[in-house]
Structure formats: C-alpha cells, structure tokens
C-alpha cells in the first residue's frame, strides 16, 4: 500500500493543525492548550472514547474497527511537548511564546497521529481496536513513564505499541529502523566541589575548587577512553561549569559541574556511575576538598522488539518503497518506558535537509505528513486486517 490518497486530500488541513500547534509550544507537562486541541479533534473525528489526564496532561483516543473478532489492541504514540529554546526560524507561524519552540518536531508527530486518527475513525477498515496516545513531557519529563504508571497499557488493553520520530538529513518520506537497542540510556549528574575560597594572590591559603573541577572535567573522559570496553557505546559530557564567584581576583568556594552520560548497556551504565563517583571523590581527597555527586538515572535504553520491528519495516517499505537500517542513536527517548511494558517498535521518518532537532532554526517538514500518516494507518490496518 503506497501513501494513502486520503492523506493527500487532508495534507493542507493536517499542515494547518501542525502550524497552529507550532505557534503555541508548551513545555513538559504544561501542554494544556495542545491537549485540549487534541481531545477536541478526537471527539470531532468520532472516536469511541476520549480520555484526558492520563500522565497528568496526556490524551488517549479509542477507535474501534469495523469488526472486533480479533480482540487485538494496537497503540500508536506521539509526543506533544516543546523545548525551552528561543525560535530563530523567522516563519510566519513561528512560536508566539518566548523561550519555547517546537525544536524537535513533536508538533509534526502530534499532527500526523491526529491525521491517522481522523482517517481510521472515518474508514474503520480493521478488525480490532486502535488506541492513539498523545504524550506530554518527552523532553526530560518522563511523560511516557507517567502514562504507564497511570495504567495506560492495562486500562486500554494495549498489546503492542508503535512510535515515530522525524529525522533531519533523511530524504523526506523515507524510513529507517533497527531491532533491539536503538536509543541510549540517558542519565545526568550534578557535581559540587567544596574547598576554601580566598584571594587569588594567595593560593597557598585556599583549597582551589577551580583546579579540582578542571581536573574532573578531563578525568571523566577516561571513563570512555580507559574504563569502557572500546566496542561499547558511551558518551560522558560535562555541559556546565559554574563557580560561586565571578570576580577576577577570587578563588571560589564552590564549583558546580553538570552533565550527562549516555550508554547502551546496563553493565556500562553501572560502571560509568561508579567510576564518576570514584574519580570525583579521589580528586577531592587529593586536593584537600570535598565533593557531592548526585547521579540521576533517566530514560533507559530504548529497545525495539524483533517481530514488531520487522513488521514496522515492512509497512514502511510498502508506504514509501524504502526503509533503511538505522544507526544506533546516543540520544534518549522515553518511548523506552512503553516498550518495557509492551512489545513494539519505534521508527524514523525522513524530514529532509533541515536544521537538526534541538536547534533554534529547526522546523518540521510538512511534506513528511502523508508518509507519516500512512505508516500509522497501515500499521493498524495490516496488524488487524478485516476477514474479507
């Protein structure tokens, strides 16, 4: 089945939804307007049930097929939240909210799933139940976990779940996917070195936290280069270095480091946390200071199920004619929590030659809408075909 003609007809309408959502970005769980728009449209489409407040501000729509003999229930998930970034696209429909923008394309994901929901509610050309899931707080808030903790899978009887993300540099409308490990576990850390501040002209009378923290920034790189197996995937990045004093002639009392650790296995993740603590404690003792390390485990490794990945790739090839093998991605994705609860698969759809996600000049490519909507719809119709 190629791209469905109905989505060519709906393209302008779906693009309008997307651009409206783009103008009104909402961060983390603050998706009140977006959630209300989604719920209103699902009711307009004639969904059999529309439930709000799952995972705080999540929305779920239930669409029953023409037949229900299979008792199969398939979940389709899109994320709704934006990022705390000042938009720099210059678009006519650019963000109207200062320091917030849809810099990751969640506006496009939401619009595509709404388009698929409209089509599925119109045609109901399947035997079973489709559950469309609109999730808040993917960008660091673990909204997927919140929805699961609220009983998402059990309440709606979901047996399999599928997700999608746009991908700049991939040709528009093409797809890529991989089985097993796909997106990395994403952890973060806060490290506070405490010393004895004082005058910069009298270093012999202080315990220099700047020196301690500087040594730590470099030494933490040995976790990847000297502690991890070279064939393992790991990234350790210190992303902030803040001193308690900004004066030129003061050695600060404290220095605060922030950063992230990305890994693809539980063993490497455990090792990285242990070594980060050991390295910082060792530096603090050597320099006669103290340190407090707060290591926060975030999203787990996102792992696609083998069978569902093969199925999702087959659907993608039928929609666009192309589905390549995707590379490992060291970014985090909280769809991982849903895949821990149910088998399923996560796929990438091409966004063309655009700025990368999380960049102030990024924009979702509306030309990807027909392919994305068709994939969602075909997942449902192929997984739950009618008997005749």
C-alpha positions as CSV (number, residue, x, y, z in Angstrom):
1,X,0.0,0.0,0.0
2,X,1.6,3.3,-1.1
3,X,0.8,6.6,0.5
4,X,-2.9,6.8,1.0
5,X,-4.8,9.2,-1.2
6,X,-6.9,10.4,1.7
7,X,-3.8,11.9,3.3
8,X,-3.0,13.8,0.1
9,X,-6.6,15.3,0.4
10,X,-6.0,16.1,4.1
11,X,-2.5,17.4,3.7
12,X,-3.4,21.1,3.9
13,X,-5.7,20.5,6.9
14,X,-3.1,18.5,8.8
15,X,-0.4,21.0,8.0
16,X,-2.7,23.7,9.4
17,X,-3.0,21.8,12.7
18,X,0.7,21.4,12.8
19,X,1.5,25.0,12.3
20,X,-1.1,26.1,14.9
21,X,0.5,23.8,17.4
22,X,3.9,25.2,16.4
23,X,2.8,28.7,17.2
24,X,1.7,27.7,20.7
25,X,4.5,25.5,22.1
26,X,4.2,24.1,25.6
27,X,6.9,22.6,27.7
28,X,6.9,19.3,29.7
29,X,3.5,18.7,31.4
30,X,2.2,22.2,30.6
31,X,0.5,21.1,27.4
32,X,-2.9,22.3,28.4
33,X,-3.8,24.0,25.2
34,X,-2.2,21.3,23.0
35,X,-4.0,18.5,24.9
36,X,-7.3,20.4,24.7
37,X,-6.9,20.8,20.9
38,X,-6.1,17.1,20.5
39,X,-9.0,16.0,22.7
40,X,-11.4,18.3,20.8
41,X,-10.3,16.9,17.4
42,X,-10.5,13.3,18.5
43,X,-14.1,13.9,19.6
44,X,-14.9,15.6,16.3
45,X,-13.5,12.6,14.5
46,X,-15.9,10.4,16.3
47,X,-13.5,8.3,18.4
48,X,-15.4,5.8,20.6
49,X,-13.7,7.2,23.7
50,X,-11.5,10.1,24.5
51,X,-9.8,10.2,27.9
52,X,-7.8,13.1,29.2
53,X,-5.5,13.4,32.3
54,X,-3.5,10.2,31.7
55,X,0.0,11.0,32.8
56,X,-1.2,14.4,34.0
57,X,-1.9,16.0,30.6
58,X,-1.8,13.1,28.3
59,X,-4.7,12.3,25.9
60,X,-5.9,8.9,24.7
61,X,-8.4,8.2,21.9
62,X,-10.0,4.8,21.3
63,X,-11.1,3.8,17.8
64,X,-12.9,0.5,17.3
65,X,-12.7,-1.2,13.9
66,X,-15.5,-2.4,11.7
67,X,-15.1,-5.8,13.3
68,X,-13.8,-6.9,16.7
69,X,-13.4,-10.6,16.3
70,X,-9.6,-10.5,16.7
71,X,-9.6,-8.8,20.2
72,X,-6.3,-7.2,19.1
73,X,-5.5,-3.7,20.5
74,X,-2.7,-1.7,19.0
75,X,-1.3,1.5,20.5
76,X,0.1,4.4,18.5
77,X,2.0,7.1,20.4
78,X,3.0,10.7,19.6
79,X,4.7,13.3,21.8
80,X,3.3,16.8,22.3
81,X,5.8,18.9,24.2
82,X,8.2,21.6,23.1
83,X,11.6,22.7,24.2
84,X,12.9,25.8,26.2
85,X,14.6,27.3,23.2
86,X,14.1,30.8,21.6
87,X,13.0,30.2,18.0
88,X,15.1,31.7,15.2
89,X,13.3,30.4,12.1
90,X,11.6,33.6,11.0
91,X,8.5,31.7,9.9
92,X,5.1,33.3,9.6
93,X,3.8,30.7,12.1
94,X,6.8,30.9,14.4
95,X,6.4,30.4,18.2
96,X,4.4,33.2,19.9
97,X,5.8,32.1,23.3
98,X,9.2,33.5,24.4
99,X,11.9,30.9,25.1
100,X,9.7,28.0,23.9
101,X,9.6,26.3,20.5
102,X,8.9,23.0,18.8
103,X,12.5,22.3,18.0
104,X,12.1,18.6,17.9
105,X,9.1,18.2,15.7
106,X,6.6,17.0,18.2
107,X,4.1,19.3,16.6
108,X,4.5,17.2,13.5
109,X,4.3,14.0,15.4
110,X,1.0,15.1,17.0
111,X,-0.4,16.4,13.7
112,X,0.4,13.2,11.9
113,X,-1.2,11.0,14.5
114,X,-4.3,13.2,14.5
115,X,-4.4,12.8,10.7
116,X,-4.2,9.0,11.1
117,X,-6.9,9.1,13.8
118,X,-9.2,11.0,11.5
119,X,-8.7,8.5,8.7
120,X,-9.1,5.5,11.0
121,X,-12.3,6.9,12.5
122,X,-13.7,7.6,9.1
123,X,-12.9,4.2,7.5
124,X,-12.6,1.7,10.4
125,X,-11.1,-0.7,7.9
126,X,-9.7,-3.1,10.5
127,X,-10.7,-5.8,12.9
128,X,-9.8,-4.8,16.5
129,X,-9.1,-1.6,18.4
130,X,-6.6,1.3,17.7
131,X,-5.6,3.4,20.7
132,X,-4.0,6.7,19.8
133,X,-1.7,8.1,22.6
134,X,-0.7,11.7,22.9
135,X,2.0,12.1,25.5
136,X,3.4,15.1,27.3
137,X,6.9,15.7,28.7
138,X,9.0,13.6,26.4
139,X,11.8,16.2,26.7
140,X,13.2,15.2,30.0
141,X,10.0,14.8,32.0
142,X,9.4,11.1,31.5
143,X,5.8,11.6,30.4
144,X,5.8,8.1,28.9
145,X,6.6,6.6,32.3
146,X,3.9,8.8,33.9
147,X,1.3,7.5,31.4
148,X,2.3,3.9,32.0
149,X,2.3,4.4,35.8
150,X,-1.3,5.7,35.4
151,X,-2.2,2.3,33.9
152,X,-2.2,3.2,30.2
153,X,-1.5,-0.3,28.9
154,X,-3.8,-2.1,31.3
155,X,-6.7,0.3,31.2
156,X,-6.9,0.3,27.4
157,X,-5.8,-3.3,26.9
158,X,-2.9,-2.4,24.6
159,X,-1.0,-5.4,23.3
160,X,1.6,-3.7,21.1
161,X,2.7,-0.1,20.8
162,X,4.4,1.9,18.0
163,X,6.2,5.2,17.9
164,X,7.7,7.5,15.3
165,X,10.2,10.4,15.1
166,X,11.1,12.7,12.3
167,X,14.8,12.7,11.3
168,X,16.6,15.5,9.5
169,X,19.1,14.5,6.8
170,X,17.0,11.5,5.8
171,X,15.1,12.1,2.5
172,X,11.5,13.2,3.1
173,X,9.1,10.4,3.5
174,X,11.6,7.6,3.7
175,X,12.0,5.4,6.8
176,X,14.7,3.7,8.9
177,X,14.6,1.4,11.8
178,X,16.6,-1.2,13.7
179,X,15.7,-4.1,16.0
180,X,17.0,-4.3,19.6
181,X,18.9,-1.5,21.1
182,X,18.2,1.8,19.3
183,X,18.3,4.9,21.6
184,X,20.7,5.2,24.5
185,X,20.0,5.3,28.3
186,X,20.2,9.0,29.3
187,X,21.5,9.9,32.7
188,X,22.6,13.2,34.2
189,X,24.8,14.4,37.0
190,X,25.4,17.3,39.3
191,X,28.9,17.5,40.9
192,X,29.6,20.2,43.6
193,X,33.2,20.6,44.7
194,X,33.7,22.4,48.0
195,X,37.0,23.9,49.0
196,X,38.2,27.0,50.8
197,X,37.8,30.2,48.9
198,X,40.1,33.2,49.1
199,X,42.2,35.8,47.4
200,X,43.7,34.7,44.1
201,X,47.0,36.3,45.0
202,X,47.3,33.9,48.0
203,X,46.7,30.4,46.5
204,X,48.7,28.8,49.4
205,X,45.9,29.8,51.8
206,X,43.0,28.3,49.8
207,X,41.6,24.9,48.6
208,X,41.1,25.6,44.9
209,X,37.8,24.3,43.6
210,X,38.5,25.5,40.1
211,X,41.6,23.3,39.9
212,X,39.6,20.3,41.3
213,X,36.7,20.8,38.9
214,X,39.0,21.3,35.9
215,X,40.8,18.1,36.7
216,X,37.4,16.3,37.0
217,X,36.3,17.6,33.6
218,X,39.3,16.0,31.9
219,X,39.5,12.9,34.1
220,X,35.8,12.0,33.5
221,X,36.7,11.4,29.8
222,X,38.8,8.4,30.9
223,X,35.6,6.6,31.7
224,X,35.0,6.2,28.0
225,X,38.6,6.0,26.9
226,X,40.1,3.8,29.6
227,X,37.3,2.1,31.6
228,X,34.7,1.1,29.0
229,X,35.3,-1.7,26.5
230,X,36.2,0.0,23.2
231,X,33.4,-1.7,21.4
232,X,30.8,-0.4,23.9
233,X,28.9,2.8,23.2
234,X,29.3,5.5,25.9
235,X,29.3,9.3,26.0
236,X,30.3,11.3,29.0
237,X,29.8,15.1,28.6
238,X,30.3,17.9,31.1
239,X,28.0,20.6,29.9
240,X,28.1,23.3,32.6
241,X,30.9,24.7,34.8
242,X,29.7,27.3,37.4
243,X,31.8,28.9,40.1
244,X,30.4,30.5,43.2
245,X,32.4,33.7,42.4
246,X,32.7,35.6,39.1
247,X,35.4,38.0,40.3
248,X,38.8,38.0,38.7
249,X,40.7,38.0,42.0
250,X,38.7,35.5,44.0
251,X,39.2,31.7,44.1
252,X,35.7,30.4,44.5
253,X,34.5,28.4,47.5
254,X,32.4,26.0,45.3
255,X,32.2,24.9,41.7
256,X,29.2,23.1,40.2
257,X,29.5,20.8,37.2
258,X,26.6,19.4,35.3
259,X,26.5,16.9,32.5
260,X,25.1,13.7,31.0
261,X,26.1,10.1,30.5
262,X,24.7,8.0,27.6
263,X,25.1,4.3,27.4
264,X,23.7,1.2,25.6
265,X,24.0,-1.5,28.2
266,X,23.2,-1.9,31.9
267,X,26.8,-3.0,32.6
268,X,28.4,0.0,31.1
269,X,25.8,2.3,32.7
270,X,26.6,0.8,36.2
271,X,30.3,1.1,35.5
272,X,30.0,4.8,34.4
273,X,28.1,5.8,37.5
274,X,30.6,4.0,39.8
275,X,33.7,5.5,38.1
276,X,32.2,9.0,38.0
277,X,31.8,8.9,41.8
278,X,35.3,7.4,42.4
279,X,37.1,9.9,40.1
280,X,35.4,12.9,41.8
281,X,36.0,11.6,45.3
282,X,39.6,10.8,44.5
283,X,40.3,14.3,43.1
284,X,38.6,16.0,46.1
285,X,40.6,14.0,48.6
286,X,43.9,14.6,46.7
287,X,43.2,18.4,46.7
288,X,42.1,18.5,50.3
289,X,38.5,19.4,49.4
290,X,35.1,17.7,49.4
291,X,32.6,16.8,46.7
292,X,29.0,15.9,46.5
293,X,28.0,13.8,43.4
294,X,24.3,13.5,42.5
295,X,23.9,10.9,39.7
296,X,20.4,10.7,38.4
297,X,19.3,7.8,36.2
298,X,17.0,8.9,33.4
299,X,15.5,7.1,30.4
300,X,16.5,3.5,30.0
301,X,17.8,2.1,26.7
302,X,15.1,2.0,24.1
303,X,14.8,-1.5,22.6
304,X,12.7,-2.4,19.6
305,X,11.1,-5.9,19.7
306,X,12.3,-8.1,16.9
307,X,8.9,-9.2,15.4
308,X,7.3,-5.8,15.6
309,X,10.4,-4.1,14.1
310,X,10.2,-6.5,11.1
311,X,6.5,-5.8,10.7
312,X,7.0,-2.0,11.0
313,X,9.8,-2.0,8.4
314,X,7.6,-4.0,6.0
315,X,4.8,-1.5,6.4
316,X,7.3,1.4,5.8
317,X,8.6,-0.2,2.6
318,X,5.0,-0.6,1.4
319,X,4.3,3.1,2.2
320,X,7.4,4.7,0.7
321,X,9.4,2.0,-1.0
322,X,12.3,2.4,1.3
323,X,13.2,1.5,4.9
324,X,16.9,1.5,5.7
325,X,18.8,0.1,8.7
326,X,19.0,2.9,11.2
327,X,22.2,3.6,13.2
328,X,22.4,3.5,17.0
329,X,21.4,6.8,18.5
330,X,23.0,8.2,21.6
331,X,20.1,10.5,22.3
332,X,17.5,9.4,24.8
333,X,13.8,8.6,24.1
334,X,11.2,8.0,26.8
335,X,9.2,5.7,24.5
336,X,11.6,3.2,26.1
337,X,9.2,3.1,29.1
338,X,6.3,2.0,26.9
339,X,8.5,-0.6,25.2
340,X,9.4,-2.0,28.6
341,X,5.7,-2.7,29.2
342,X,4.6,-4.0,25.8
343,X,6.3,-5.3,22.6
344,X,6.5,-2.7,19.8
345,X,8.8,-0.6,17.6
346,X,10.0,2.9,17.0
347,X,10.7,4.2,13.5
348,X,12.4,7.3,12.0
349,X,10.8,9.2,9.1
350,X,12.8,11.5,6.9
351,X,12.5,15.2,7.4
352,X,14.8,16.3,4.6
353,X,17.6,18.7,4.5
354,X,16.7,20.8,7.6
355,X,18.5,22.0,10.7
356,X,19.0,19.3,13.3
357,X,16.5,18.8,16.1
358,X,17.0,20.9,19.2
359,X,18.4,23.8,17.0
360,X,16.7,27.2,17.1
361,X,16.3,27.1,13.2
362,X,14.8,23.6,13.1
363,X,11.3,23.2,11.6
364,X,9.3,20.1,10.9
365,X,8.8,19.4,7.2
366,X,5.1,19.3,6.3
367,X,6.0,17.3,3.2
368,X,6.6,14.3,5.5
369,X,3.0,14.3,6.7
370,X,1.5,12.0,4.1
371,X,4.1,9.3,4.6
372,X,3.9,9.5,8.4
373,X,0.1,9.4,8.5
374,X,0.1,6.5,6.0
375,X,2.5,4.5,8.2
376,X,0.4,5.0,11.3
377,X,-2.8,4.0,9.4
378,X,-1.2,1.0,7.7
379,X,0.2,-0.3,11.0
380,X,-3.4,-0.6,12.2
381,X,-4.9,-2.0,9.0
382,X,-2.1,-4.5,8.4
383,X,-1.9,-5.7,12.0
384,X,-5.6,-6.1,12.3
385,X,-6.9,-6.9,8.8
386,X,-10.6,-7.5,8.2
387,X,-11.6,-11.0,7.4
388,X,-12.9,-10.1,4.0
